[in-house]
Amino acid sequence: MIVRGRWVVKNYREVVEDGAVLVEDGRIVAVGPYEEVVREAGRGHDVVGDRNKLVMPGIVNSHTHISMTLLRGYADDLLLQEWLEKHIWPYERLMKPSDYELGALLGVAESLASGVTNVCTMYHYHPERSEATALLKTGMRGTVGIAIFSWDREGTLKNFVDAVRRFHGREGRIRIASSPHAPYTVDPELWRESETLRREYEERYGDGGPIILATHLAEDWREPEMVRERFGVEVPDGSIVKYLDGLGVIHEEFLGAHGIHLNDLDIEILARRGAKIAHNPVANMKLGMGYADTPRLLEAGITVGLGTDGPASNNTLDMVETMKFAALINKPLKRDPRVTPARTVFRMATEYGAKCLGYEDLGVIEEGYRADLVVVDMDRPHLTPVYDVYSHIVYAMRSSDVYATIVDGRILYEDGEYTTIDIDDVMDRVRKRSMELYEEVRGG
Amino acid sequence: MIVRGRWVVKNYREVVEDGAVLVEDGRIVAVGPYEEVVREAGRGHDVVGDRNKLVMPGIVNSHTHISMTLLRGYADDLLLQEWLEKHIWPYERLMKPSDYELGALLGVAESLASGVTNVCTMYHYHPERSEATALLKTGMRGTVGIAIFSWDREGTLKNFVDAVRRFHGREGRIRIASSPHAPYTVDPELWRESETLRREYEERYGDGGPIILATHLAEDWREPEMVRERFGVEVPDGSIVKYLDGLGVIHEEFLGAHGIHLNDLDIEILARRGAKIAHNPVANMKLGMGYADTPRLLEAGITVGLGTDGPASNNTLDMVETMKFAALINKPLKRDPRVTPARTVFRMATEYGAKCLGYEDLGVIEEGYRADLVVVDMDRPHLTPVYDVYSHIVYAMRSSDVYATIVDGRILYEDGEYTTIDIDDVMDRVRKRSMELYEEVRGG
């Protein structure tokens, strides 16, 4: 397959004008000027894209809960605890495993149509019907975090082991992550126990890729206090990261979602250990949690990816929108429009996102890399004229400008059509089930 | 014409399910359940929309510079003064009147495709080719602010008078505003003089509607200092509004764009005088200027509309996106997700926007009101399921979900097609001219 564009954006600083990408067996085998690539390829290739298009690496959503599309817009503009306890959790208690998969199918569809090729997600697990099965069915790439909680230590650890055995490394696209939920829902002993298990299973199943630790970190400013109250443990130097580091869980395969309320010591330890952060500007703003200081994290050398968080707190899975929020969120706070410029944000959404999920051969367009690609239609009023493609991708592009989405060299979405999803059927089922669940939760 | 939707959102709190709007001679003559409206209407009406659609009032962009589409993405991530002096102004000095109109045509196209029916804009004026002529040609509604500066007092005041005579009230859609540019670019005497002129011409041309005063206010925290330095005038009590009030320009027809750096006294005076604010969250963030405290302004009783500002500092004219930014911008600052809830933001983008521009019969769907309507396609993955339409409009909808845009009962955009704009021609001309200007500014 040849993927063609007026611009091929290889990475955060290299653009090939009138370029093309040659894809074979799911890998990028050449990238360069269109005429050269065609010559090298020989005859018989399908061409996706044309001279009005832009080709870029697939976008990585480094933190979300894709099944939560069912709860999109169900409860908004509420305080976090009220939102969770009075609205989200009562609804979720009524959901069945088939709902986890159904919500995830809609989430995959929405993601693909927005240029997202790879997602790190976390939700309730079921071996037959959940996020992992939705990813398998649709051809999308994803890392599925198996949530681990103190209130069901046995059950959730068992889920993790089961998920690794069943799904880790499947089709080279699916990975499992260990997801102790958060510092305030997982006791110190369970952090240690889950980490031992993660290392053990990574050793046994490492052929499928790293098994990362994907958790929530410093979303709420009250975390040190909550840890003390719930587990009777003092957080040293007020540093939640030092606390976790003492439990041996801060390392290169640690991915903390949010990273809002971090002090100097937190940041120093994260940087020293090579830990990663998934920044979720839209959900952080929507829940009133605060502003992650991404310029500072990046300056400290921390790899920061971007995420949408779940559709109940965003309310979309729109990573194109998230790029714009990520670029803007810190400028007024610092009264400096130069922070998080367009190229940096582009890099966070692609190359850094892939690194957050433990991929070494993904996130840029380079020979030998996996062929996760997005083709963008630039022939739009709001993308006219073009001076700088990075500026357009971050500040002007909309998800709806995505023309095609390719994972492992396979077209999953093109010109409004899905190749692996019966979207009308999925939407009908979501509408039906969401209304049933709504009636039930209201009635209860 | 009958405009039909599964939801007809009349205003910020009333929704008619399976409803319709009957439009005759540019006015809304009935709104209610579809069957009732059809019965009342009798035969022979065109129907726009269907049972998958949502109908809402046209969105009002209460502050922008639509001609600046030509500079979209031309310079980003720079400090305000450097951005203006080294990039924007040198480019603008090379622009010709035909470029003002060309940029405005693209801006109108982009706006209509995003559900914007009414815009308050401000740019360089030319009687034959500028924003006003673009609005006239395309059928869009707009208020054109004629910029007034101390560095060309005679010329800019003359422009204002000329524009009122030529355009104010034309086709019931075009209005002229007096736009002394900002406190720091207009000296006290010119504020007084322009205000006298505004009142005089409003008296003479008032049949065309109010001639509002649309200016920039408190975008920069250094404004009181700049006024003192440039004009040798002390700003009383550090209140830029008290200063302007002393010049007699704070009143019900005053619309100040931005309103970021306002103190208690500023807010008290604005509220007491019935003055209005146009809030531009995206541009304020992009230029690093700060966060307008919209919850506080609204609580004080001030009418706050929403704007995009120009496409050089946004970089789009996307008011749907602006609604989401407006809803989110203050939540983390106040650590309270309850501020600026979805319905309030919806109201700002429609009803309050119309009030900002001096319209009494616009901004809600009500019998006797002007028929500026938007039809939204709700049959989209990212708008599924639907619990609350206000939540979806503000938090999940994208501009690309707009199916049709209607001004004064006339369809200007439907299903991707413009009825009054040759969009391919406009885009081609913008591409060509922007590259010529770019070469010229680079060469100079």
Interface residues (C-beta under 8 A of the other chain):
Chain A: T69 L70 R72 G73 Y74 D76 D77 L78 L79 L80 W83 L106 A109 E110 A113 S114 V282 N284 M285 K286 L287 G288 M289 G290 Y291 N314 N315 T316 L317 D318 E321 K324 F325 A327 L328 I329 K331 P332 K334 R335 D336 P337 R338 V339 P341 A342 D379 P381 H382 T384 P385 V386 Y387 D388 S391 H392 Y395 A396 R398 S399 S400 I423 V426 M427 V430 R431 S434 M435 Y438
Chain B: T69 L70 R72 G73 Y74 D76 D77 L78 L79 L80 W83 L106 A109 E110 A113 S114 V282 N284 M285 K286 L287 G288 M289 G290 Y291 N314 N315 T316 L317 D318 E321 K324 F325 A327 L328 I329 K331 P332 K334 R335 D336 P337 R338 V339 P341 A342 D379 P381 H382 T384 P385 V386 Y387 D388 S391 H392 Y395 A396 R398 S399 S400 I423 V426 M427 V430 R431 S434 M435 Y438
